[in-house]
Amino acid sequence: MVIVFALFYIISIVLVYQKYTKINQFLIVSLCALTFMIGIRDGWPDEIVYQMAFDFAPYPWEAWNTDPFGYSEHGYLFIASVIKFVFNSSRFYLFVMGGISMYLLYKNLQRYCLIPLIGLCDYIARFLLNRDFIQMRSSLVILMILLSLDLIREKKLWLYLLVIFVGYQCHHMALIGLPLYFLGQIKIKRVHIIIGIILTMVLSQTLAGAISETVDTYSEDLQYETYTEGDYTEGQGLANPMIYFQTFILLIFTFYESALKKKYNDYYLMRTAYFYSTLILIFFGNYTALASRTSTMFATVEMFILPWIAAALSKPKQIVYYVVLGFIFVYFFNVKYNDAQQRMSETPVLIEVQ
């Protein structure tokens, strides 16, 4: 699979300089192929729990009065019950949910991504396996909220709140999207980003005890108690390499501010979203799994940021940039894929999906 992904990236780079029609056709075919792979997957973590939850799903009109199996959100149960009402097959259910997520991904890439194929490669390398093959609910909610980010720029608070509310019915992590609306109304400058990162690093260590108490208090309400118990508490803190990866990308994106802000209306919004994600990742560093789960929503705007950085470079530098990205993407995909394979080889235990 790693070799297949590497070949896919090479093809994507070749197509970058082709006509839009060819790029869009390849993008659609790629997303259809991903939908097919999501639907036929077998033995992935959380998969059996989602399938059992589907099997236990009631009629659509009974969904809001029925306690879901495996998760707590009635909105997602309602979606499952509608699909079951149409065709009672858990395999069909996986195909449909995969298709919905890939459609939302397509709309996101079309709306915000300058070079959609590069954005898709980033999504596959960084997020696809953990989300669409495992954490199906979070994938749906994240892509839904990302698609509504332009509501923040347009200052349509009530519509954005409606999206958050709908997303909350499918996964409680949707609440993480709420603060971004207010952060998005503030013009965060370079100096604020640098000071914010340094200050958050200091606070994450000096207030580690208080952070742990707060996490333990609210984790059950936010459905993250699984990630504050047992092995999940073994956080890497500031030793987490993802902190420095995201910080590096953020600083590069900030460095090219003057070249990008006039061309792209969403520059500051995407930078603020990625900054917000990075701060969360640092702040909850003592809970590695929790930090990853809570920061991942707006870390996903990385698939928009990386193509914008490419646009700020000269063509010779772009080639070097694409080569470096290729190695980074292959590394991330290899790590995610091997981790998933290792988890699949372990004895499956039925737990609540997150």
Secondary structure as the mmCIF struct_conf table of DSSP 4:
data_model
#
loop_
_struct_conf.conf_type_id
_struct_conf.id
_struct_conf.beg_label_comp_id
_struct_conf.beg_label_asym_id
_struct_conf.beg_label_seq_id
_struct_conf.end_label_comp_id
_struct_conf.end_label_asym_id
_struct_conf.end_label_seq_id
HELX_RH_AL_P HELX_RH_AL_P1 VAL A 2 LEU A 15
TURN_TY1_P TURN_TY1_P1 VAL A 16 TYR A 17
BEND BEND1 GLN A 18 GLN A 18
HELX_RH_AL_P HELX_RH_AL_P2 TYR A 20 ILE A 40
BEND BEND2 GLY A 43 GLY A 43
TURN_TY1_P TURN_TY1_P2 PRO A 45 ASP A 46
HELX_RH_AL_P HELX_RH_AL_P3 GLU A 47 ASP A 55
TURN_TY1_P TURN_TY1_P3 PHE A 56 PHE A 56
HELX_RH_3T_P HELX_RH_3T_P1 PRO A 60 ASN A 65
BEND BEND3 THR A 66 THR A 66
HELX_LH_PP_P HELX_LH_PP_P1 ASP A 67 PRO A 68
BEND BEND4 PHE A 69 TYR A 71
HELX_RH_AL_P HELX_RH_AL_P4 HIS A 74 VAL A 86
HELX_RH_AL_P HELX_RH_AL_P5 SER A 90 TYR A 112
BEND BEND5 LEU A 114 ILE A 115
HELX_RH_AL_P HELX_RH_AL_P6 PRO A 116 TYR A 123
HELX_RH_PI_P HELX_RH_PI_P1 ILE A 124 LEU A 128
HELX_RH_AL_P HELX_RH_AL_P7 LEU A 129 ARG A 131
TURN_TY1_P TURN_TY1_P4 ASP A 132 ILE A 134
HELX_RH_AL_P HELX_RH_AL_P8 MET A 136 LEU A 147
TURN_TY1_P TURN_TY1_P5 SER A 148 LEU A 149
HELX_RH_AL_P HELX_RH_AL_P9 ASP A 150 ARG A 153
TURN_TY1_P TURN_TY1_P6 GLU A 154 LYS A 155
HELX_RH_AL_P HELX_RH_AL_P10 LEU A 157 TYR A 168
TURN_TY1_P TURN_TY1_P7 GLN A 169 CYS A 170
HELX_RH_3T_P HELX_RH_3T_P2 HIS A 172 GLY A 177
HELX_RH_AL_P HELX_RH_AL_P11 LEU A 178 LEU A 183
TURN_TY1_P TURN_TY1_P8 GLY A 184 GLN A 185
BEND BEND6 ILE A 186 ILE A 186
HELX_RH_AL_P HELX_RH_AL_P12 ARG A 190 THR A 206
TURN_TY1_P TURN_TY1_P9 LEU A 207 LEU A 207
HELX_RH_AL_P HELX_RH_AL_P13 ALA A 208 TYR A 218
TURN_TY1_P TURN_TY1_P10 SER A 219 GLN A 223
HELX_RH_3T_P HELX_RH_3T_P3 GLU A 225 THR A 228
BEND BEND7 GLU A 229 GLU A 229
HELX_RH_3T_P HELX_RH_3T_P4 GLY A 230 THR A 233
HELX_RH_3T_P HELX_RH_3T_P5 GLY A 237 ALA A 239
HELX_RH_AL_P HELX_RH_AL_P14 PRO A 241 PHE A 255
TURN_TY1_P TURN_TY1_P11 TYR A 256 TYR A 256
HELX_RH_AL_P HELX_RH_AL_P15 GLU A 257 LEU A 260
TURN_TY1_P TURN_TY1_P12 LYS A 261 LYS A 263
TURN_TY1_P TURN_TY1_P13 ASN A 265 ASP A 266
HELX_RH_AL_P HELX_RH_AL_P16 TYR A 267 PHE A 283
TURN_TY1_P TURN_TY1_P14 PHE A 284 ASN A 286
BEND BEND8 TYR A 287 TYR A 287
HELX_RH_AL_P HELX_RH_AL_P17 THR A 288 ALA A 299
TURN_TY1_P TURN_TY1_P15 THR A 300 VAL A 301
HELX_RH_AL_P HELX_RH_AL_P18 GLU A 302 ALA A 311
TURN_TY1_P TURN_TY1_P16 ALA A 312 ALA A 312
BEND BEND9 LEU A 313 LEU A 313
HELX_RH_AL_P HELX_RH_AL_P19 LYS A 315 SER A 345
BEND BEND10 GLU A 346 GLU A 346
HELX_LH_PP_P HELX_LH_PP_P2 THR A 347 PRO A 348
#
